[in-house]
Amino acid sequence: MNVLYKSTRNAEKTVTASEAILKGLAEDGGLFVPTSIPKLDVTMAELAKMSYQETAYAVMKQFLTDFTEEELKHCINSAYDEKFDTEVIAPLVKVADTYHLELFHGATIAFKDMALSILPHLLTTAAKKNNVKNEIVILTATSGDTGKAALAGFADVPGTKIIVFYPKGGVSKVQQLQMVTQKGENTSVVAIHGNFDDAQTGVKKLFEDRELEGELAAAGYQFSSANSINIGRLVPQVVYYVYAYAKLLENEQIADGELINVTVPTGNFGNILAAYFAKQMGVPIGKLICASNENKVLFDFFQTGTYDRNREFVLTSSPSMDILISSNLERLIYMIAGADAQKNNQLMADLKSKGVYHITDDMKEKLAGFVGGYATEEETKEMIRDTYRETGYIMDTHTAVAAYVNRKVKAESKDTAKTLVASTASPYKFARSVMTSIDEKYDELEEFPLIDELEKLSGVAIPNAIKEIRDAEVLHTTECDVDAMKATVKEILKVEV
Ligand SMILES: *Cc1c(COP(=O)(O)O)cnc(C)c1O
């Protein structure tokens, strides 16, 4: 079956998977969605015997139908290799009565690696398929995690260059070190004199600058985005939910067909949407539990059917979930509206103009499979501390939000289904918040001594991603003012200034 893609804001036009990946965002500002969600064409019993890479092929070929077998397998094998510190890529760990799906074994020890390690290969393959001759230049503004994962993914990938802008002084010590020590001839990292919003606005302006587009084209370049709304990031995320279910079956933790619940720590709604896609493909998933931190826009939405971003933005210890506009939610809205682009358009216009929209009762009914929950800062700490004391397992703050919500929903609903928690970051990435949750005394330690203590407590070896930055050479020192971003890009690409 040939799967095509449509914008959530336009009912007419369809594009192929490779075109959707190349474009990232549709011209009308909408997100690409498959015209129908394909079913798995292999049984769970067959999947149970497959490696991560084989599972990835079985899932992704159903979505990316204009990629050949050879192309797709090449992308998969180039992505899920020794960059991951375990052959199984996404291990399942039983913690008390819950299964943690650890998605942080890639190059930057956060779940963004699951998609950003394959996106560069999907993108360069898509460029070839569509006869794009230009070199692809990825421009990204980052508040920390995405920038490093994108750098690691695109480093030394032929036919690409990547330029990352981060706010000077606006990212954590570990995050900054991770970026400025990035190797790879094609990578550039620039600290801007401004905040994250300035960086993001600046990058958007560059994308919309038609004059710059012309100058770049003349020099053999074109811009692209590694943003989380690219369908090339969503599809690879469906894989690990299929894989997790198949492994639970293989390990005789569940019976074939047994429903499991899945809890996901949510920010931009990409990870949990992938779980929803897996469910639509045929994976026996009961509840999809959407866990938020104190920025609980999504919890309120699932309670009331009203999405309201007009509220105070809270800085929490799970910063990758500090989001008031979950951009991937638009895909779900479009689907529960019955693939109605006009209806979706109207709601997104309300969001833009008033910061709020209300869905209809019909649409709300279709959300029955979703449950919202949230954890406060105190509850998140408590979950890390309690789990460590009871089991010895140490989890990161984002995962703890999900684990707390998972436990709460289970207790309140008396649901006995087995549960899977998406574990999205290594505790080493958020060592200070994690260690002070266990004991306030750790706050006195400097960054690296703190990390050594975490190793002692957890018994899990310090990952390479952390070891590397300890004494790595700083390779990127460029800084610029916000209004000099365009000139900086031209300088990096050696386009006439
Ligand atoms: C990005 C991120 C999330 C949120 O994922 P979404 O797909 O944006 O919902 C959660 N945890 C960590 C560690 C992340 O980096």
The ligand as an ORCA input file, in Angstrom:
! r2SCAN-3c Opt
* xyz 0 1
  C      12.055     16.200     24.386
  C      11.953     15.489     25.681
  C      10.705     15.134     26.254
  C       9.392     15.513     25.624
  O       9.107     14.779     24.467
  P       8.004     15.271     23.424
  O       8.116     14.372     22.277
  O       8.390     16.701     23.088
  O       6.693     15.220     24.115
  C      10.699     14.435     27.449
  N      11.859     14.122     28.075
  C      13.067     14.453     27.570
  C      14.296     14.092     28.327
  C      13.162     15.133     26.360
  O      14.385     15.475     25.867
*
